[in-house]
Amino acid sequence: MTTLMDIYAARVADGTLRADPAQETVLPMLERVRSELAQQPTKKGLLSLIGGRKKPEAVRGLYLWGGVGRGKSMLMDLFHDHSPVPSRRVHFHAFMQEVQDGINAARKAGVADSIAPIVDKISHEIKLLCFDEMQITDIADAMIVGRLFEGLFANGVTVVTTSNRVPDDLYKDGLNRQLFLPFIELIKEKLGVHHLHSPVDYRQGRLTGTPVYFHPVTADVRATVDDIWNDLTGGASEKLTLKVKGRDVVLPKFHNGIARATFWDLCGQMFGPGDYLVIAEAVKLLILEDIPRLTRGNFNEAKRFVTLIDALYEAKVRTVCTAVDEPERLYNEGAGAFEFERTASRLREMQDKDWGAEAKS
């Protein structure tokens, strides 16, 4: 059988990938999971023929964490694309949104244990769950994941996940975090934990030498931004809905931590600091398009834009912008125009090719 190491080496040889020793250390770990999954009995095996009900145990999975741009998602894709069993690869936020919707539907139907049908459905359909960017920012998710994952593991579902955080830092400083701690221990029991510590930020490198702030917005600019998006995502995208205190915060286009939205998507709605912090936590790079000229007539939108840029800046989220004018000319009149000077300065700083080189944690 062709191994993941063979596939990786072939892609290095043809120039698709660049050899990275830190990534290469992860491949045998993923191959071990893949091999053990391949050796598990199928539903049509001996146990089913004799009426046995015993379910195969979940294979010990992998929790791969490290800074942004180190290749975690690429390795996840490589592994998932060559899975020997029915599997699903999904962003963790999107998965938890589906779980929350399933729980609400079960409760409305009067189901006593609203998590049980979700576990049954997932374990009936797949044997491997691949999560991208596991992180817990919502207390509702924090209170659910323990029982959910216990059920999945008990039903033989193997989990492989990436994250920017070591398990012990999940839901750090969260409300009632002590109730979440058993889930961290469960993760460390059921998944091997590995730090992908590559010195190279490939996301940063792909933007090196490329402008990240474009004005004015012309047809050529839109084409250039499309090229940036396609280079970073391969043209793939899905909508990502983040749950923040019961509200939906929607990123219209999202793939592997790369998001794309317009100014009005993110600043034309009644979002606050908490919403923007969750966006900054979920996104590695944001393409923010069509920033307009801001005046006293759209003061609320301007205030939200300031808050959004502050959140992205503090979280070191690489940002590509298209705007009607230079940062210093976006907001020159109205309340808050003086304070906007700091935002303009931050937008300038974020254009530097080395800005954001340090990984988010």
Backbone torsions as a table, in degrees:
resi	resn	phi	psi	omega
1	MET	NA	135.2	176.6
2	THR	-67.6	128.1	-177.3
3	THR	-91.4	167.2	176.1
4	LEU	-63.3	-32.8	177.2
5	MET	-63.8	-39.5	177.2
6	ASP	-63.3	-44.3	-177.9
7	ILE	-65.3	-42.9	178.5
8	TYR	-61.9	-45.8	-179.4
9	ALA	-61.3	-38.1	179.3
10	ALA	-65.9	-37.6	179.6
11	ARG	-71.8	-32.5	173.7
12	VAL	-65.8	-43.1	-177.9
13	ALA	-63.4	-36.6	-178.4
14	ASP	-90.4	3.4	175.2
15	GLY	87.8	0.9	178.8
16	THR	-67.6	-38.2	178.6
17	LEU	-122.9	160.2	173.5
18	ARG	-107.2	131.1	-178.0
19	ALA	-58.1	133.1	-179.9
20	ASP	-137.5	113.8	-177.5
21	PRO	-56.8	-36.4	-179.6
22	ALA	-65.7	-40.3	176.8
23	GLN	-67.1	-38.8	-177.7
24	GLU	-64.0	-27.8	177.8
25	THR	-70.6	-22.2	-178.2
26	VAL	-81.4	-29.0	-173.5
27	LEU	-56.9	-45.2	177.7
28	PRO	-62.8	-30.6	178.0
29	MET	-66.9	-43.7	177.5
30	LEU	-69.1	-36.4	178.4
31	GLU	-65.5	-35.3	176.7
32	ARG	-61.7	-44.6	177.7
33	VAL	-62.4	-45.2	-179.4
34	ARG	-60.7	-44.6	-178.8
35	SER	-65.1	-43.6	-179.5
36	GLU	-67.3	-35.3	175.9
37	LEU	-64.8	-39.6	-178.9
38	ALA	-65.1	-26.7	-176.9
39	GLN	-87.5	-7.9	-179.7
40	GLN	-70.9	147.6	177.3
41	PRO	-66.4	147.0	177.1
42	THR	-87.9	171.9	179.6
43	LYS	-62.4	-21.2	-178.8
44	LYS	-95.9	15.8	-178.7
45	GLY	-78.3	-168.6	-173.2
46	LEU	-59.8	-41.4	-176.4
47	LEU	-60.7	-41.0	-179.4
48	SER	-68.6	-32.6	-178.9
49	LEU	-67.8	-31.6	-178.7
50	ILE	-101.2	11.1	176.3
51	GLY	82.0	15.6	179.8
52	GLY	-69.0	149.9	-178.0
53	ARG	-113.0	-4.4	-176.4
54	LYS	-65.4	131.1	179.5
55	LYS	-97.0	142.9	177.5
56	PRO	-63.9	144.5	178.4
57	GLU	-69.7	150.4	176.9
58	ALA	-65.0	135.1	173.3
59	VAL	-68.2	141.8	177.2
60	ARG	-62.2	121.1	-174.6
61	GLY	-88.7	-153.9	-176.5
62	LEU	-144.0	136.5	174.5
63	TYR	-114.1	106.3	-174.5
64	LEU	-106.1	115.0	-176.7
65	TRP	-125.1	158.6	179.6
66	GLY	162.9	179.3	-178.3
67	GLY	-66.2	165.9	-179.4
68	VAL	-69.6	151.8	174.1
69	GLY	77.5	10.8	-177.2
70	ARG	-91.6	-5.8	176.6
71	GLY	105.4	12.1	-179.0
72	LYS	-60.8	-47.5	-178.6
73	SER	-65.9	-37.0	178.0
74	MET	-62.7	-44.0	178.0
75	LEU	-64.6	-37.8	177.0
76	MET	-61.9	-44.3	179.1
77	ASP	-62.6	-43.6	178.9
78	LEU	-58.3	-45.2	179.9
79	PHE	-65.7	-49.1	-176.1
80	HIS	-65.3	-39.2	-178.6
81	ASP	-63.0	-19.2	-178.7
82	HIS	-119.9	29.7	178.0
83	SER	-68.3	136.7	179.0
84	PRO	-87.3	-0.5	-177.4
85	VAL	-132.1	162.4	175.8
86	PRO	-56.4	129.5	-172.4
87	SER	-145.8	167.4	175.4
88	ARG	-141.4	137.8	176.3
89	ARG	-116.3	124.2	-172.0
90	VAL	-150.6	148.1	174.3
91	HIS	-70.3	139.2	-171.4
92	PHE	-60.5	-40.4	179.4
93	HIS	-61.1	-44.0	-179.8
94	ALA	-63.6	-39.9	178.9
95	PHE	-62.5	-45.5	-178.3
96	MET	-67.4	-30.2	175.0
97	GLN	-64.3	-43.0	177.8
98	GLU	-62.0	-41.3	179.3
99	VAL	-62.3	-45.7	178.9
100	GLN	-59.8	-42.6	178.9
101	ASP	-63.9	-39.4	178.6
102	GLY	-65.6	-39.2	177.9
103	ILE	-63.9	-43.8	179.5
104	ASN	-62.7	-40.4	179.3
105	ALA	-65.7	-40.5	179.6
106	ALA	-65.1	-39.8	179.6
107	ARG	-65.4	-40.5	178.3
108	LYS	-64.2	-30.5	179.7
109	ALA	-83.2	-1.1	177.7
110	GLY	81.9	18.2	178.5
111	VAL	-72.7	128.5	-175.7
112	ALA	-66.4	-48.0	178.5
113	ASP	-104.7	96.9	-171.4
114	SER	-73.0	-15.5	179.5
115	ILE	-85.9	-29.9	-175.6
116	ALA	-55.0	-47.5	-179.2
117	PRO	-65.2	-28.1	177.8
118	ILE	-68.6	-46.1	177.9
119	VAL	-60.3	-44.8	-179.1
120	ASP	-61.8	-43.8	-178.1
121	LYS	-64.3	-46.8	-178.1
122	ILE	-63.9	-47.8	-175.6
123	SER	-70.2	-21.4	175.3
124	HIS	-75.7	-32.2	-173.4
125	GLU	-89.3	-34.9	-172.8
126	ILE	-138.9	163.0	174.6
127	LYS	-118.1	-4.7	-178.5
128	LEU	-140.7	127.7	175.0
129	LEU	-113.1	123.7	176.7
130	CYS	-111.4	115.8	-179.8
131	PHE	-103.8	137.6	170.8
132	ASP	-104.6	130.7	174.7
133	GLU	62.4	62.0	172.9
134	MET	-67.1	123.6	174.1
135	GLN	-158.2	145.9	-177.9
136	ILE	-119.3	116.0	178.8
137	THR	-121.8	-10.6	-174.4
138	ASP	-113.2	132.5	-177.0
139	ILE	-63.7	-32.1	178.8
140	ALA	-62.2	-43.6	176.5
141	ASP	-64.4	-41.1	-177.4
142	ALA	-60.9	-34.4	-177.8
143	MET	-81.5	-11.7	-176.3
144	ILE	-99.5	-38.2	-165.6
145	VAL	-60.4	-33.3	-178.8
146	GLY	-58.9	-56.3	-179.4
147	ARG	-66.3	-36.5	179.5
148	LEU	-61.8	-50.0	-177.5
149	PHE	-71.5	-34.3	174.3
150	GLU	-57.5	-43.7	179.4
151	GLY	-65.7	-42.0	179.9
152	LEU	-64.5	-46.0	178.6
153	PHE	-62.2	-41.4	179.9
154	ALA	-64.1	-26.1	179.8
155	ASN	-94.6	13.0	173.3
156	GLY	82.2	16.5	178.7
157	VAL	-87.1	126.9	178.4
158	THR	-91.8	141.7	-178.1
159	VAL	-121.0	131.4	169.8
160	VAL	-126.2	132.0	-174.8
161	THR	-143.2	154.0	170.1
162	THR	-109.7	159.7	177.8
163	SER	-161.7	155.6	172.2
164	ASN	-84.4	-9.7	-172.4
165	ARG	-121.1	145.5	169.1
166	VAL	-64.6	148.6	-176.4
167	PRO	-51.7	-39.0	-177.1
168	ASP	-65.5	-14.5	179.1
169	ASP	-100.5	2.8	176.5
170	LEU	-64.7	138.6	-179.8
171	TYR	53.8	35.4	-178.4
172	LYS	-61.9	131.2	179.9
173	ASP	65.7	15.0	-180.0
174	GLY	-74.5	158.9	179.6
175	LEU	-63.3	133.5	-179.3
176	ASN	54.4	40.0	-174.9
177	ARG	-60.9	-27.3	-178.6
178	GLN	-60.1	-26.9	177.4
179	LEU	-74.9	-16.1	-177.6
180	PHE	-91.6	-19.9	-173.2
181	LEU	-57.7	-37.5	177.6
182	PRO	-59.0	-30.7	177.7
183	PHE	-65.7	-39.2	177.8
184	ILE	-61.1	-43.1	178.6
185	GLU	-65.4	-35.9	177.5
186	LEU	-63.6	-43.1	178.5
187	ILE	-59.2	-46.5	-177.7
188	LYS	-69.1	-25.0	177.3
189	GLU	-77.3	-41.3	-171.5
190	LYS	-95.1	-15.1	-177.6
191	LEU	-128.6	136.5	168.5
192	GLY	-69.6	142.2	-177.6
193	VAL	-111.3	126.7	-178.6
194	HIS	-136.4	135.0	177.0
195	HIS	-93.5	114.9	174.8
196	LEU	-83.0	99.3	-171.4
197	HIS	-108.9	69.4	178.2
198	SER	-89.7	140.2	177.8
199	PRO	-76.6	-7.4	-173.7
200	VAL	-104.2	127.2	172.6
201	ASP	-98.3	100.6	-175.4
202	TYR	-70.2	-30.2	175.8
203	ARG	-62.1	-45.1	179.2
204	GLN	-63.6	-42.8	-176.7
205	GLY	-63.2	-33.4	-177.6
206	ARG	-71.5	-18.1	177.9
207	LEU	-99.2	-6.1	-177.7
208	THR	-58.5	127.1	-179.9
209	GLY	83.5	-4.0	179.8
210	THR	-101.2	128.6	175.3
211	PRO	-58.0	147.5	179.0
212	VAL	-121.9	2.0	175.4
213	TYR	-133.5	117.1	-174.3
214	PHE	-117.6	133.3	174.5
215	HIS	-154.9	150.5	-18.7
216	PRO	-68.6	177.0	-176.3
217	VAL	-88.2	105.9	179.0
218	THR	-112.1	175.2	177.0
219	ALA	-61.9	-38.3	178.7
220	ASP	-65.6	-39.3	178.1
221	VAL	-63.2	-44.9	179.7
222	ARG	-61.6	-39.2	178.4
223	ALA	-65.6	-38.9	178.6
224	THR	-64.8	-42.5	179.3
225	VAL	-66.4	-37.1	174.4
226	ASP	-59.9	-40.8	178.7
227	ASP	-63.6	-41.6	178.1
228	ILE	-61.2	-46.6	179.6
229	TRP	-59.9	-46.8	-178.0
230	ASN	-66.6	-35.3	178.5
231	ASP	-66.4	-39.1	-176.4
232	LEU	-81.0	-27.2	-173.4
233	THR	-118.7	-9.1	-173.1
234	GLY	71.4	13.9	179.7
235	GLY	85.6	-4.8	179.9
236	ALA	-81.6	146.6	175.8
237	SER	-163.1	155.3	172.1
238	GLU	-144.8	163.5	176.3
239	LYS	-79.3	138.1	176.4
240	LEU	-117.5	124.0	177.2
241	THR	-109.0	121.2	179.1
242	LEU	-101.6	133.4	178.0
243	LYS	-92.5	121.7	178.9
244	VAL	-129.8	104.7	179.3
245	LYS	51.5	44.4	176.4
246	GLY	86.0	-7.2	179.0
247	ARG	-97.6	155.5	175.2
248	ASP	-97.8	123.9	172.2
249	VAL	-111.6	113.3	-169.5
250	VAL	-104.8	128.2	168.2
251	LEU	-102.6	111.8	-171.1
252	PRO	-60.8	-34.4	179.7
253	LYS	-131.4	132.0	-175.9
254	PHE	-155.3	139.1	174.5
255	HIS	-162.0	126.1	176.8
256	ASN	49.8	42.5	176.2
257	GLY	84.2	-1.4	178.2
258	ILE	-101.4	125.6	-177.0
259	ALA	-119.8	154.3	178.5
260	ARG	-139.0	127.5	-178.8
261	ALA	-155.1	161.2	175.2
262	THR	-91.9	165.3	174.6
263	PHE	-53.4	-43.3	-175.0
264	TRP	-73.2	-26.8	174.7
265	ASP	-60.5	-40.6	-171.6
266	LEU	-104.0	-24.4	-177.0
267	CYS	-116.0	-7.4	179.4
268	GLY	-90.6	1.3	178.1
269	GLN	-116.1	166.1	-173.7
270	MET	-81.6	64.2	176.6
271	PHE	-92.4	153.2	179.3
272	GLY	-125.9	-174.7	-177.9
273	PRO	-53.1	-40.8	-179.1
274	GLY	-62.3	-37.7	178.7
275	ASP	-65.4	-44.0	-177.7
276	TYR	-70.6	-31.2	175.5
277	LEU	-65.2	-39.3	178.6
278	VAL	-67.3	-40.0	175.8
279	ILE	-60.4	-47.4	-179.3
280	ALA	-62.7	-30.7	178.5
281	GLU	-73.6	-33.7	-173.7
282	ALA	-86.3	-18.6	-168.9
283	VAL	-113.1	138.2	174.1
284	LYS	-90.4	-38.3	179.6
285	LEU	-144.8	135.7	-179.5
286	LEU	-120.0	128.6	168.5
287	ILE	-97.5	112.5	-177.2
288	LEU	-111.1	115.6	-171.2
289	GLU	-109.7	153.9	169.8
290	ASP	63.5	48.0	173.7
291	ILE	-72.6	121.3	-175.1
292	PRO	-88.3	178.3	169.7
293	ARG	-76.0	133.8	-174.1
294	LEU	-105.6	134.8	-178.5
295	THR	-137.8	-177.8	177.6
296	ARG	-61.9	-20.0	179.4
297	GLY	-72.8	-21.4	174.8
298	ASN	-127.5	48.3	-179.1
299	PHE	-58.1	-42.7	-177.7
300	ASN	-63.3	-42.2	178.0
301	GLU	-65.0	-38.5	178.1
302	ALA	-64.0	-40.7	179.4
303	LYS	-64.1	-40.5	178.3
304	ARG	-66.4	-37.8	178.5
305	PHE	-61.4	-42.7	176.9
306	VAL	-59.0	-44.5	-178.8
307	THR	-66.1	-39.9	178.2
308	LEU	-62.3	-48.7	-179.0
309	ILE	-63.0	-38.8	176.7
310	ASP	-58.9	-44.7	-178.8
311	ALA	-64.8	-44.3	179.5
312	LEU	-64.9	-39.7	-179.1
313	TYR	-64.5	-48.6	-177.6
314	GLU	-65.6	-32.4	-179.8
315	ALA	-88.2	0.4	179.5
316	LYS	59.3	40.5	177.2
317	VAL	-84.5	119.8	177.7
318	ARG	-63.6	134.5	-172.5
319	THR	-132.3	130.3	174.5
320	VAL	-109.4	126.7	-175.0
321	CYS	-122.9	145.7	164.0
322	THR	-119.6	136.4	-173.2
323	ALA	-147.7	163.1	-179.3
324	VAL	-71.3	-23.9	-176.7
325	ASP	-158.0	-178.8	177.6
326	GLU	-64.8	156.1	-177.8
327	PRO	-52.6	-41.8	-175.7
328	GLU	-69.2	-14.8	-177.4
329	ARG	-107.6	8.3	-177.1
330	LEU	-77.6	-31.4	-172.9
331	TYR	-147.1	92.9	-175.0
332	ASN	-113.2	0.2	-179.5
333	GLU	-144.2	154.9	178.3
334	GLY	97.8	166.7	179.2
335	ALA	-59.7	132.9	178.8
336	GLY	93.1	-3.0	-178.5
337	ALA	-63.0	-38.2	179.4
338	PHE	-65.2	-45.2	-179.7
339	GLU	-64.3	-24.8	-179.1
340	PHE	-66.5	-17.6	178.8
341	GLU	-57.6	-36.4	178.4
342	ARG	-65.7	-40.5	178.4
343	THR	-63.0	-43.3	178.1
344	ALA	-60.8	-41.4	178.7
345	SER	-62.8	-41.1	179.6
346	ARG	-66.9	-39.1	177.0
347	LEU	-62.0	-37.8	175.9
348	ARG	-64.6	-46.6	-178.3
349	GLU	-62.7	-37.4	-177.9
350	MET	-71.2	-10.3	177.1
351	GLN	-82.0	-15.2	-178.3
352	ASP	-63.0	139.4	-175.3
353	LYS	-63.0	-24.2	-178.7
354	ASP	-98.1	-1.1	-177.7
355	TRP	-68.4	138.7	178.3
356	GLY	78.1	11.8	-178.3
357	ALA	-64.8	-31.5	177.7
358	GLU	-72.9	140.8	-173.9
359	ALA	-71.2	147.0	167.2
360	LYS	-69.5	149.0	174.6
361	SER	-127.0	NA	NA
